[in-house]
Amino acid sequence: MLPFAIKPIEDAPEIRSALAALLIETVTSGGSVSFMHPLSPEDADAFWQDSLAAAARGERIVLGAFDRNRLISTVTLQLKLPPNQPHRAEIAKMMTHLADRGRGAAAALLRAAERLAIAHGRTLLVLDTAEEDGAAPLYEKQGYQFSGIIPDYALKPHGGLTGTMIYWKRIGAAAAT
Ligand SMILES: CC(C)(COP(=O)(O)OP(=O)(O)OC[C@H]1O[C@@H](n2cnc3c(N)ncnc32)[C@H](O)[C@@H]1OP(=O)(O)O)[C@@H](O)C(=O)NCCC(=O)NCCS
């Protein structure tokens, strides 16, 4: 059995503060998750408030991995996409506390997100990860196919451009095709 529990996160002040701390630590340590360093607690909290409001509307699922009651890792399954892409979902905002890396939390969250995407009738998952200091090996170990690199896609948290690597995976009924 895994040494942690995986469950969807609903908005509450304590969990938002745990998510904000995880996001700030990730950005500070150079993780490419859309934000620049330094990320203020207010901006981190505002991001999660919006994200969890979208989750409450059914537009996404924010999953957490918890060691007892402590949040150690999170990933977001983005379900709201344009009307011509109802079969697709996106994986985003994957991050694990520095002290908890290498315990399998991200891999377990990815598998849980995939099961939820299938349950929502999705047959294609898409994600991207930074070329420098990203998580490409994690996704490749989980069966994601590499499409290519867009150069100079985004700034790294401490400055300087990096490319982004695009990945996809067929899931559910489409997995064998
Ligand atoms: C990427 C990240 C979420 C991985 O979290 P984690 O909980 O440590 O990952 P896991 O323990 O589940 O790793 C599963 C496997 O992937 C490998 N892996 C995970 N992240 C990796 C990385 N960045 N580079 C190389 N290998 C990695 C692990 O070594 C492990 O391999 P194994 O199964 O052979 O032992 C974490 O490093 C992180 O938060 N990074 C900063 C934010 C970031 O870059 N997020 C990705 C945005 S796309």
The ligand as an SDF file (V2000), in Angstrom:
LIG
                    3D

 48 50  0  0  0  0  0  0  0  0999 V2000
    8.4850   16.5790  -10.9940 C   0  0  0  0  0  0  0  0  0  0  0  0
    8.0870   16.2940   -9.5700 C   0  0  0  0  0  0  0  0  0  0  0  0
    6.6260   16.6490   -9.3770 C   0  0  0  0  0  0  0  0  0  0  0  0
    8.2890   14.7810   -9.2870 C   0  0  0  0  0  0  0  0  0  0  0  0
    7.7710   14.5200   -7.9940 O   0  0  0  0  0  0  0  0  0  0  0  0
    8.1230   13.2040   -7.1640 P   0  0  0  0  0  0  0  0  0  0  0  0
    6.9920   13.0050   -6.2170 O   0  0  0  0  0  0  0  0  0  0  0  0
    9.4840   13.3000   -6.5980 O   0  0  0  0  0  0  0  0  0  0  0  0
    8.1220   12.0900   -8.2990 O   0  0  0  0  0  0  0  0  0  0  0  0
    8.0420   10.4980   -8.0420 P   0  0  0  0  0  0  0  0  0  0  0  0
    8.7240   10.1540   -6.7520 O   0  0  0  0  0  0  0  0  0  0  0  0
    6.6510   10.0350   -8.2090 O   0  0  0  0  0  0  0  0  0  0  0  0
    8.9110    9.9620   -9.2740 O   0  0  0  0  0  0  0  0  0  0  0  0
    8.4860    8.8790  -10.0670 C   0  0  0  0  0  0  0  0  0  0  0  0
    9.6270    8.4980  -11.0020 C   0  0  0  0  0  0  0  0  0  0  0  0
    9.9440    9.5820  -11.8880 O   0  0  0  0  0  0  0  0  0  0  0  0
   11.2990   10.0060  -11.7040 C   0  0  0  0  0  0  0  0  0  0  0  0
   11.3100   11.4630  -11.7230 N   0  0  0  0  0  0  0  0  0  0  0  0
   10.4270   12.2820  -11.1470 C   0  0  0  0  0  0  0  0  0  0  0  0
   10.7340   13.5580  -11.3720 N   0  0  0  0  0  0  0  0  0  0  0  0
   11.8470   13.5480  -12.1290 C   0  0  0  0  0  0  0  0  0  0  0  0
   12.6570   14.5630  -12.6650 C   0  0  0  0  0  0  0  0  0  0  0  0
   12.3600   15.8520  -12.5170 N   0  0  0  0  0  0  0  0  0  0  0  0
   13.7300   14.1880  -13.4040 N   0  0  0  0  0  0  0  0  0  0  0  0
   14.0290   12.8710  -13.5590 C   0  0  0  0  0  0  0  0  0  0  0  0
   13.3090   11.8550  -13.0470 N   0  0  0  0  0  0  0  0  0  0  0  0
   12.2220   12.2050  -12.3420 C   0  0  0  0  0  0  0  0  0  0  0  0
   11.6970    9.4790  -10.3430 C   0  0  0  0  0  0  0  0  0  0  0  0
   13.0890    9.2880  -10.2650 O   0  0  0  0  0  0  0  0  0  0  0  0
   10.9310    8.1840  -10.2540 C   0  0  0  0  0  0  0  0  0  0  0  0
   11.5940    7.1850  -10.9850 O   0  0  0  0  0  0  0  0  0  0  0  0
   11.5310    5.6300  -10.5350 P   0  0  0  0  0  0  0  0  0  0  0  0
   10.0770    5.2330  -10.6560 O   0  0  0  0  0  0  0  0  0  0  0  0
   12.3960    4.9510  -11.5310 O   0  0  0  0  0  0  0  0  0  0  0  0
   12.0250    5.5930   -9.1310 O   0  0  0  0  0  0  0  0  0  0  0  0
    8.9810   17.0800   -8.5640 C   0  0  0  0  0  0  0  0  0  0  0  0
   10.3390   16.8320   -8.8630 O   0  0  0  0  0  0  0  0  0  0  0  0
    8.7280   18.5680   -8.6000 C   0  0  0  0  0  0  0  0  0  0  0  0
    7.8730   19.0640   -7.8710 O   0  0  0  0  0  0  0  0  0  0  0  0
    9.4610   19.3220   -9.4420 N   0  0  0  0  0  0  0  0  0  0  0  0
    9.3160   20.7610   -9.5490 C   0  0  0  0  0  0  0  0  0  0  0  0
    8.0550   21.1520  -10.2750 C   0  0  0  0  0  0  0  0  0  0  0  0
    8.0150   20.5880  -11.6650 C   0  0  0  0  0  0  0  0  0  0  0  0
    8.9650   20.6290  -12.4310 O   0  0  0  0  0  0  0  0  0  0  0  0
    6.8380   20.0260  -11.9870 N   0  0  0  0  0  0  0  0  0  0  0  0
    6.5850   19.4690  -13.3050 C   0  0  0  0  0  0  0  0  0  0  0  0
    5.8660   20.5140  -14.0900 C   0  0  0  0  0  0  0  0  0  0  0  0
    5.4570   19.8690  -15.6970 S   0  0  0  0  0  0  0  0  0  0  0  0
  1  2  1  0
  2  3  1  0
  2  4  1  0
  2 36  1  0
  4  5  1  0
  5  6  1  0
  6  7  2  0
  6  8  1  0
  6  9  1  0
  9 10  1  0
 10 11  2  0
 10 12  1  0
 10 13  1  0
 13 14  1  0
 14 15  1  0
 15 16  1  0
 15 30  1  0
 16 17  1  0
 17 18  1  0
 17 28  1  0
 18 19  1  0
 18 27  1  0
 19 20  2  0
 20 21  1  0
 21 22  1  0
 21 27  2  0
 22 23  1  0
 22 24  2  0
 24 25  1  0
 25 26  2  0
 26 27  1  0
 28 29  1  0
 28 30  1  0
 30 31  1  0
 31 32  1  0
 32 33  2  0
 32 34  1  0
 32 35  1  0
 36 37  1  0
 36 38  1  0
 38 39  2  0
 38 40  1  0
 40 41  1  0
 41 42  1  0
 42 43  1  0
 43 44  2  0
 43 45  1  0
 45 46  1  0
 46 47  1  0
 47 48  1  0
M  END
$$$$
